[in-house]
Amino acid sequence: MTDFNDLTSEQMEKARACKSTDELVELAESEGIELTAEQLDAIAGGSWISCLNETW
């Protein structure tokens, strides 16, 4: 599991640039970031936008 607070500023910038959930999941995979089922549910449910603004 990845703690989003441990992401680099470059990784956070890339995540903020994602325009879809698919892009965000692809980015995580390409960066070697392991997402939990809960994190994937948040991404699929659209709450990843607030996660980016608050914790990423």
C-alpha positions as CSV (number, residue, x, y, z in Angstrom):
1,M,0.0,0.0,0.0
2,T,1.2,3.5,-0.8
3,D,0.8,6.4,1.5
4,F,0.0,9.3,-0.8
5,N,1.9,11.6,1.6
6,D,5.1,9.8,0.5
7,L,4.8,10.7,-3.2
8,T,7.3,13.0,-4.7
9,S,6.3,16.5,-5.9
10,E,6.8,15.2,-9.4
11,Q,4.5,12.3,-8.9
12,M,1.9,14.6,-7.4
13,E,2.1,16.9,-10.3
14,K,1.7,14.1,-12.8
15,A,-1.3,12.8,-10.8
16,R,-3.0,16.2,-10.8
17,A,-2.5,16.3,-14.6
18,C,-4.5,13.1,-15.1
19,K,-7.8,13.8,-16.9
20,S,-9.4,10.5,-16.2
21,T,-9.4,7.6,-13.7
22,D,-7.8,5.4,-16.3
23,E,-4.9,7.8,-16.7
24,L,-4.5,8.0,-12.9
25,V,-4.4,4.2,-12.6
26,E,-2.0,3.9,-15.5
27,L,0.3,6.5,-13.9
28,A,0.3,4.6,-10.6
29,E,1.2,1.4,-12.4
30,S,4.0,3.1,-14.4
31,E,5.4,4.7,-11.2
32,G,5.3,1.4,-9.3
33,I,2.7,2.6,-6.9
34,E,0.7,-0.1,-5.4
35,L,-2.9,0.9,-4.8
36,T,-5.2,-0.8,-2.3
37,A,-8.7,-1.9,-3.1
38,E,-10.0,1.1,-1.1
39,Q,-7.8,3.5,-3.1
40,L,-9.0,2.0,-6.3
41,D,-12.6,2.3,-5.2
42,A,-12.0,6.0,-4.4
43,I,-10.5,6.5,-7.9
44,A,-13.4,4.7,-9.5
45,G,-15.9,6.7,-7.5
46,G,-14.4,10.0,-8.5
47,S,-13.3,11.0,-5.1
48,W,-9.7,11.0,-6.3
49,I,-10.0,14.6,-7.3
50,S,-10.5,15.7,-3.7
51,C,-7.7,13.3,-2.7
52,L,-5.3,15.1,-5.1
53,N,-6.2,18.4,-3.7
54,E,-6.1,17.4,0.0
55,T,-3.5,14.7,0.4
56,W,-1.4,14.5,-2.8
